[in-house]
Amino acid sequence: MLPIKHTLFLVSGVSSFIIFYMGIVNYLTSVEGVTGVILLIFSVFVATGTLLGTVYISRSITKPIEKLAQNMTEFSKHNKMTGKNQIKTNVKEIFELNENFESMGEKVETTIEVQNEYVQKLKDMDRKKLEFSSMVSHELKTPLVPILGYVQMLQKKELLGDLNEKQTEAVNEIYSSTVKLQRLVGDILTTQKLDLGKLDFNQEEIKVSELLESIIKEFTPITEEKKILLNLEMFEDVKIFSDRDRINQVFSNLIKNAIDFVTSGSGVVTIGCREDKEFVKFFVQDNGVGISDENQKEIFKKFYQIDTSTSRKRSGSGLGLAICKGIIEGLGGQIWVKSEEKVQTTFFFKIPKKPLTITAKATE
């Protein structure tokens, strides 16, 4: 698109040339020499006047319009009226347009500044709320340690003596509830650390085969008790530089979920990995009930439960997968799920092979 100044000069230039050309033609073809000279002089004056008028119009109209357009462009980029071009014009419409733009721009700039202040205050309030919640969660976790210790002592006859049947049932229920509460508080603490960017990550050389074999050994007693088959599928051994404990935590959450959703006696859970150029892709697969497409979109959000009914059979805080997402993204990787209802579900996550600067990511 041509600027208005160029368009104006192009039109006036062509017009001046035509007028001057007609004057020369009349001069050359005129029968009376005086008439030809008069027409030539008249055409020169008209052509010159056209050019001078164009210059005047350019200075009084096109230049102010160009400056106004530049000011608008700069304002749309930075939302600030400072540093704008000063516009001087005697044209009423352009003057009023500029005045209205400056007034609107100042109001928008003030509104944006106020909005940014509110946004910053809200962020500060959210951070303080998270820090307070983290402190409360930590204080809740502290008394659970001695409670759990004394309950375990009560369960051992040689330490605090025999208990009758009802006492044993009560102690076992206290132990079970304390473990659940301890796990819940731990999940909340981990989530809050992820949100605050304060979850620590380590880096060390990890032999993937040893990592996966240790996970298989850890969960074999549970799967054997529940009559579930736990398989290891690994095509080739690789090494990565990452956080062994955090990767183990992700596997632990995913395998526990898989065990909960498969049928005892026919359930199969498979873990493994595949090597890529820059990443190692791990997976946990089960032949459980599957996850619908709708739930797959929401499953990594905090406190999300697939079964939200009051009679749901599976307990849990709904933080496990959100924690997995935060950890994997903090390690520089990615996690996702593929599932077909009543067939199988596979959770994938990939971790970079090489060490990198890692930071905690806020969970959604």
C-alpha positions in Angstrom: 0.0 0.0 0.0 1.3 3.5 -1.0 1.6 6.1 1.8 -0.8 9.1 1.4 2.2 11.4 0.7 3.5 9.4 -2.2 0.0 9.1 -3.6 -0.5 12.8 -3.4 2.8 13.7 -5.1 2.2 11.1 -7.8 -1.2 12.5 -8.7 0.0 16.2 -8.6 3.2 15.3 -10.5 1.2 13.6 -13.3 -1.3 16.5 -13.3 1.5 19.1 -13.5 3.2 17.2 -16.3 0.0 17.1 -18.3 -0.7 20.8 -17.9 2.9 21.7 -18.8 2.8 19.3 -21.8 -0.4 20.9 -23.1 1.1 24.4 -22.8 4.1 23.3 -24.9 1.8 21.7 -27.5 -0.3 24.9 -27.7 2.9 27.0 -28.0 4.2 24.9 -30.8 0.9 24.6 -32.7 -0.5 28.1 -32.1 -0.9 30.3 -35.2 -0.4 33.5 -33.3 3.0 33.5 -31.5 1.7 35.8 -28.7 -1.2 33.4 -27.8 1.2 30.5 -27.7 3.5 32.3 -25.3 0.7 33.3 -23.1 -0.6 29.7 -23.0 2.9 28.3 -22.2 3.4 30.8 -19.4 -0.1 30.1 -18.0 0.6 26.3 -18.1 4.0 26.8 -16.3 2.3 28.9 -13.6 -0.5 26.3 -13.2 1.9 23.4 -13.0 4.1 25.2 -10.6 1.1 26.2 -8.5 -0.1 22.6 -8.4 3.3 21.4 -7.2 3.5 24.1 -4.5 0.0 23.4 -3.4 0.8 19.7 -3.1 3.8 20.6 -0.9 1.6 22.8 1.3 -1.1 20.1 1.6 1.6 17.5 2.4 3.0 19.7 5.2 -0.3 20.7 6.7 -2.3 17.4 6.2 -0.2 14.3 5.2 2.7 14.8 7.7 0.4 15.2 10.7 -1.6 12.1 9.6 1.7 10.2 9.3 2.8 11.2 12.7 -0.6 10.3 14.2 -0.4 6.9 12.5 3.1 6.4 14.0 1.9 7.4 17.4 -0.9 4.9 17.2 1.4 2.1 16.1 3.8 2.8 18.9 1.0 3.0 21.4 -0.4 -0.4 20.2 3.0 -1.9 20.8 3.9 -0.5 24.2 0.6 0.9 25.6 2.4 4.1 26.5 1.9 7.7 25.4 5.5 8.8 26.4 7.9 9.5 23.5 5.2 10.2 21.0 5.7 12.6 18.1 4.4 16.1 18.6 1.7 17.0 16.0 1.2 20.6 14.9 -1.6 21.3 12.4 -4.2 24.0 11.6 -6.6 21.5 10.1 -9.5 21.3 12.6 -10.4 17.6 11.9 -6.8 16.4 12.3 -6.4 18.5 15.5 -9.5 17.0 17.0 -8.6 13.5 16.0 -5.2 13.9 17.7 -6.7 15.4 20.8 -9.2 12.5 21.1 -6.4 9.9 20.5 -4.3 11.5 23.3 -7.2 11.6 25.7 -8.1 7.9 24.9 -4.4 6.8 25.1 -3.9 8.4 28.5 -7.1 6.7 29.9 -6.0 3.3 28.5 -2.5 3.8 29.8 -3.8 4.6 33.3 -6.2 1.7 33.2 -3.4 -0.8 32.2 -1.2 0.5 35.0 -4.0 0.0 37.5 -4.7 -3.4 36.1 -1.0 -4.4 36.3 -1.0 -3.3 40.0 -4.0 -5.4 40.8 -2.5 -8.4 39.0 0.7 -8.0 40.9 -1.2 -7.8 44.2 -3.1 -10.9 43.3 0.1 -12.7 42.5 1.6 -11.6 45.8 -1.6 -12.8 47.7 -1.5 -16.2 45.9 2.2 -16.6 46.8 1.6 -15.7 50.4 -1.4 -18.1 50.5 0.8 -20.9 49.1 3.6 -20.2 51.5 1.1 -20.2 54.4 -0.4 -23.5 53.2 3.0 -25.0 52.8 3.9 -24.0 56.4 0.6 -25.4 57.7 1.1 -28.7 55.8 4.6 -29.0 57.2 3.4 -28.4 60.7 0.7 -31.1 60.1 3.3 -33.6 58.9 5.6 -33.1 62.0 3.2 -34.7 64.6 2.4 -37.6 62.3 5.9 -39.0 62.7 5.6 -39.8 66.4 2.0 -41.0 66.0 3.1 -43.4 63.3 6.1 -44.5 65.4 4.0 -45.3 68.5 1.4 -47.1 66.5 4.0 -49.3 65.0 5.4 -50.0 68.5 1.9 -51.0 69.6 1.7 -53.5 66.7 4.8 -55.3 68.0 4.0 -57.4 70.9 7.6 -57.7 72.2 7.7 -53.9 72.7 4.5 -52.8 74.5 2.8 -56.1 75.3 -0.1 -58.0 73.9 -3.3 -56.4 72.7 -6.7 -58.1 72.6 -8.6 -58.5 69.3 -10.5 -55.2 69.4 -7.4 -53.3 70.4 -5.5 -54.8 67.6 -8.2 -53.8 65.1 -8.2 -50.3 66.5 -4.4 -49.9 66.3 -4.4 -51.3 62.7 -7.1 -48.8 61.7 -5.1 -45.9 63.3 -2.0 -47.1 61.4 -3.9 -47.3 58.1 -5.5 -43.8 58.5 -2.2 -42.3 59.7 -0.4 -43.6 56.6 -3.1 -42.2 54.3 -2.9 -38.8 56.1 0.8 -38.8 55.9 0.7 -39.5 52.2 -1.9 -36.8 51.6 0.1 -34.2 53.5 3.2 -35.3 51.6 1.4 -34.8 48.2 0.1 -31.4 49.3 3.6 -30.3 50.3 5.1 -31.5 47.0 2.4 -29.8 45.0 3.0 -26.5 46.9 6.7 -26.7 46.4 6.1 -27.2 42.6 3.8 -24.2 42.6 6.3 -22.0 44.4 9.2 -23.3 42.3 11.0 -24.6 45.4 11.0 -28.4 44.7 14.7 -29.5 44.6 16.0 -31.6 41.8 19.3 -33.5 41.6 21.3 -34.8 38.7 23.2 -38.0 38.5 24.1 -40.6 35.9 21.3 -43.2 35.9 21.5 -46.6 34.2 17.9 -47.1 33.1 17.9 -50.9 33.3 18.9 -50.8 37.0 16.3 -48.1 37.7 13.5 -50.1 36.1 14.6 -53.4 37.7 14.6 -51.8 41.2 11.0 -50.5 40.5 9.9 -54.0 39.5 11.4 -55.5 42.7 9.7 -52.8 44.8 6.2 -53.5 43.5 6.5 -57.3 43.0 5.2 -58.1 46.5 2.1 -55.9 46.0 1.3 -57.3 42.6 1.8 -60.9 43.7 -0.5 -60.3 46.7 -3.2 -58.8 44.3 -2.5 -61.5 41.6 -1.5 -58.9 39.0 1.2 -59.6 36.4 4.0 -56.9 36.4 6.2 -56.9 33.3 9.3 -55.1 32.2 9.7 -54.2 28.5 13.0 -52.7 27.6 14.6 -52.8 24.1 18.0 -51.5 24.9 19.9 -50.1 27.9 20.7 -46.4 28.0 22.0 -43.9 30.5 20.5 -40.5 31.4 21.5 -37.6 33.7 18.5 -36.8 35.8 17.0 -37.2 39.3 16.6 -40.9 40.2 14.3 -40.3 43.2 11.9 -38.0 41.3 11.7 -40.4 38.4 11.1 -43.2 40.8 8.3 -41.1 42.5 6.6 -40.7 39.1 6.8 -44.4 38.4 5.4 -45.1 41.8 2.4 -42.9 41.3 1.7 -44.3 37.8 2.1 -47.9 38.9 -0.1 -47.5 42.0 -2.8 -46.0 39.8 -2.5 -48.9 37.3 -2.8 -51.4 40.1 -6.0 -49.7 41.3 -7.7 -49.9 37.9 -6.9 -53.5 36.8 -8.8 -56.6 37.8 -7.2 -59.0 40.3 -6.3 -62.3 38.6 -6.3 -60.9 35.0 -4.6 -57.6 35.4 -1.4 -56.8 33.6 0.9 -53.8 34.2 3.9 -53.2 31.9 6.6 -50.7 32.4 9.5 -50.0 30.1 11.3 -47.4 27.9 12.4 -46.6 24.4 15.3 -44.6 23.3 15.0 -41.5 21.1 17.7 -39.1 19.8 17.7 -36.6 22.7 15.2 -38.2 25.1 14.4 -41.5 26.7 10.6 -42.3 26.6 9.3 -44.3 29.6 5.8 -45.8 29.8 3.4 -47.5 32.2 0.7 -49.6 30.6 -2.2 -51.4 32.1 -5.2 -53.4 30.8 -7.7 -51.7 33.1 -10.9 -49.9 32.6 -9.4 -47.1 30.5 -10.0 -43.4 30.5 -12.5 -41.5 28.4 -11.4 -38.8 26.0 -13.1 -36.2 28.2 -11.2 -37.3 31.3 -7.9 -37.5 29.4 -8.1 -33.7 28.9 -8.5 -33.0 32.6 -6.6 -35.8 34.2 -3.3 -33.9 35.0 -5.1 -31.1 36.9 -4.8 -30.8 40.6 -7.5 -32.6 42.7 -9.2 -34.0 39.6 -11.0 -37.3 40.2 -12.4 -39.5 37.4 -14.9 -40.9 39.8 -16.4 -38.1 41.9 -19.3 -40.0 43.4 -19.7 -40.4 47.1 -19.5 -44.2 46.7 -16.3 -44.3 44.7 -14.2 -47.3 45.6 -10.7 -45.8 45.0 -9.2 -43.4 47.5 -6.8 -40.6 46.6 -6.3 -36.9 46.8 -6.3 -36.3 43.0 -2.8 -34.9 43.3 -0.7 -37.8 42.0 -0.8 -37.1 38.3 -0.5 -33.3 38.8 2.7 -34.1 40.8 3.9 -36.3 38.0 3.3 -33.6 35.5 5.1 -31.0 37.6 8.1 -33.3 38.2 8.5 -34.3 34.6 8.3 -30.7 33.3 10.7 -29.7 36.0 13.2 -32.3 34.7 12.8 -30.8 31.2 10.5 -33.5 29.9 6.9 -34.1 29.0 4.1 -36.4 30.1 0.9 -37.5 28.3 -1.6 -40.4 28.2 -3.2 -42.6 25.6 -6.2 -44.7 26.5 -9.0 -46.8 25.1 -11.9 -47.5 27.4 -12.2 -51.1 28.5 -9.0 -52.0 26.6 -5.8 -50.4 28.0 -4.2 -47.2 29.2 -0.6 -46.1 28.7 1.1 -43.1 30.4 4.2 -41.9 28.6 6.8 -39.5 29.8 10.1 -38.5 28.3 13.3 -37.3 30.0 16.3 -35.6 28.3 19.4 -37.8 28.2 21.9 -35.0 28.8 22.0 -32.9 32.0 20.4 -29.5 31.7 19.4 -26.6 34.0 16.2 -27.8 35.6 13.6 -25.7 37.4 10.3 -26.6 39.1 7.2 -26.0 37.0 3.9 -24.9 38.5 1.2 -27.5 38.2 -2.1 -26.6 36.7 
